[in-house]
Amino acid sequence: MTTRKDFLVAGTIAAALAGGATAGATAAPANPKLDFDLDAFNALLETSQSHKNLFAACVINGGEVFGAIRNTLNAYRDTGIDWNDVFPVAVLYHGVSIALAFDDAAWNDYFIPFARHSPKSYAPRVQIESVRTTGGNPCLREQGGRNDTSIRSLIADAGTRFFVCNNAAHGFANAIAVKLKKSPDTVYADLARHLVPNAMLVPAGVWAVHAIQEQRFTLLHTSLPSNA
């Protein structure tokens, strides 16, 4: 089961990435052209389901975006609607939320080492060494039960799709490359090979939010302040 500690670690990595992205701004940018297939993107959105839901997030925030998807699915079932008639998709963009869209290998090879090499001021409350016994992306691990918010469970139950901002992926690749003394292009290419299942890089997350809504998906943005 994903623990609070796992999510605090995810927040630690997020803070480190955010700080590192600024620190690495002078690095040679990683800019390989994204081989994006617009027809394939549109085909993924073509569905006969009556309930098409878009969830958007710019922050990790304990994997809240996945909790919102799970709560929505459970509510549909509680009102007598089968999950076969529900199609959830998520856009992770602009900020550190995109880290959620990469698999255990990417976390172990890049995100966690990056956070370890970042100044402690980025993570005053949680030490990255606390993941040494688990590692990987905490939101991939299945928890079981009705409230399982893991990526694997959301895919298995409703075929959830994840769209990931390529601009943000470039930014993080540059920052990680500076800290780990690697080629930005190499880091970016490796990250692109290690997306979670059902994930796709899109040219820009802000574009994807609009493009998906144009396909008549309703939008819930989980990054909005609670007092907005």
N, C-alpha and C positions, 0 to 999 in steps of 0.2 A: 504494500500500500504506500502511496506517496505520502511523505510526512511533511509537517511544517518545516522541519530542518531542510528537506530537499528544496522547498520553495524559497526559503531564506537564502540558500546557496544560489538558487537561480537568480534571486535579486542581487546577490553579491556579484555574480558574473555580469549581470546587466549594468550595474554601476561601474564595474571595471571597463566594460566595453564602451560605455558612454564616455568615460574619461579618456580611454585610450584612443577613441576616434578623434578626439580633439588633439591629443598629443601627437598623433601620427599624421596630422594634416599635411605636413611637408613631404611626406613620402611620395615616391613615384606612384601614380594611381594605377590600380588594376582595372583595365577597361576592355577586356575581351568582349566582342559583340555577343549579345545574347541571341541565341538561335531560337527565337520565339515564333511559335506557329499560331497565328490568330485563329485560323480555322479550327485547330485542335482545342484551343481555349473555348471558343464558342460551342464546340461540340460537347465539351464537358458540362456546359450549362444547359444544354437542351434536355429537358426532362418532362415526363408526363405527371410527375408528382404535383399535387395541388398546393402543397405547403413548401415554399422555397424561401429559406431563411439565410441571410447574410450577416455574419458577425465580424466586426472589425476591431483590431487592437493595435496600439502603438507601444504598449508596455507589457512586461511579463506579469507583474502584479499577481504572483502566485498561480499563474495559469488560469486566471479568472475567465478568459475567453472560452476555455474548454468547459469550465463549470457552467457558463451561460448556455452552451450548446446542450450539455447534459440536462440541465433543468428544463430547457425547452422541449427536448425529446420526452422527458418524463411527463411533462404537462400534457403534451399531445396524447400520450398513451392513457393518462388518467381521464381524459375527456373522450376516450373511445376511438382515437385516430391511430391507425397502425403506422409503425415507423416506415413501412414500405411506401407510404404516401407523403413522406417528409424528406426534404433534401437540404441539409445544412452545408454551408461553405463558410470558410473563414479567410479573411485577408489580414496578413501580418505585415506591417509596413512602418516606414518612417523611423521608427525607433528600435529599441532593443528587443521588441517582441519577436523579431524574425529568428532569434536564437532558438525559439521553441520549435521551429520547423526543421531543425537539423538533427540527425540521428546520434546515437551514442558515440560512434566513431568520431564525428565532428566535435562533439563536446569534449571527448577525452583527448583528442589530438590538438584542438585549437582553443575552444572557449575556456576550459578549465586551466590549461597551462598559461593562457593569456592572463587570466585573473590572478594566477599565482605570481606572475611577473609584474603585476601592476602595483603601484604604491598602496600601502595599507590605508591611506586616507580614502581610497575608493570604497573600502569595505570595513569600516571601523567596528561593525557589530558582529560580523560572521567571518571566520577564517575559512578559506577555500579548502584547507586540508580536511575539513569535516566530511568531504565527499570521497575520501580516499578508499572507503570500503564499498562504495556503491558505484560512483562515477556515472557517466552518461547523462542523457536528457531525462530528468525526473518525470516529465509529462508523458513519456513513452511507456512507463511501467504500468502494467495493468493492476488494478486494485481490487476488482471484483465487486459484486453487489450492485444495487440499484443506482448508486451515486458514483459509479466509476467514471472519472473524468479523463482517463488516459486517452491519448491519441489512438491507440490500437482499438480500444473499445468503441470510440466514436466512429471509426471506420467500419468496424464489424457490424455495428447496430444500424447505421444509417448511411454508410458510404460517404462520410464527410470528406470534403475536399479542402485543400489548403493552398492559398495563393500567396506567394512570398515576394516582397519588393526587391527587385534586382538592384536598384540604386542603393538601398541600404546594405545589401550583400556586398557590393563593391566597397562601400565605406568601411565595413567591418573587416573585410579582407585586407584593406590597406593598413588599418590600425593593428590587426593581428600580426601582419607581416613585419611591421616595424618592431614590435615588442619581441617577437620570436625569431627575428633576423632571417626571414624567409622572403621569397619572391612574392609580391602581391598577386601576380597572375597565377602563380602556382597555388596559393592559398584559395583564391577565388574558384579556380577550376576544381579543386578538391572539395570545397564546400558544396559546389553545384552538384557533385556526384553523391553527396551524402544528405540529401533531403529525406525527410520522413516519407513513408508511403503516402500516396495520394496527394503529394505536394508538387507544385509547379512554380518556377520563377516567372514573374511577369515584369514587363518593362518598368512599371512604377506602381506602387501600391495604391496611390491616390487615383490613378487611372482605373485600376481594377475595381475599386469601390464603386465608381460611377458605371463602368461597363457592366458590372454584374447587376446593379440596380436597373439598368436599361433592359435586362432580361426578366424584369418583374420579380426580383427577389426583394423581400422586405429587409430593412437594415436595423441592426442593433449594434451600437458602438460601445464596447465595454470599457474604453479608456476615458470616458467622460467623467469629470469630477462628480463625486456623490452629491455635492451641494449645488450642482448646476441647474 
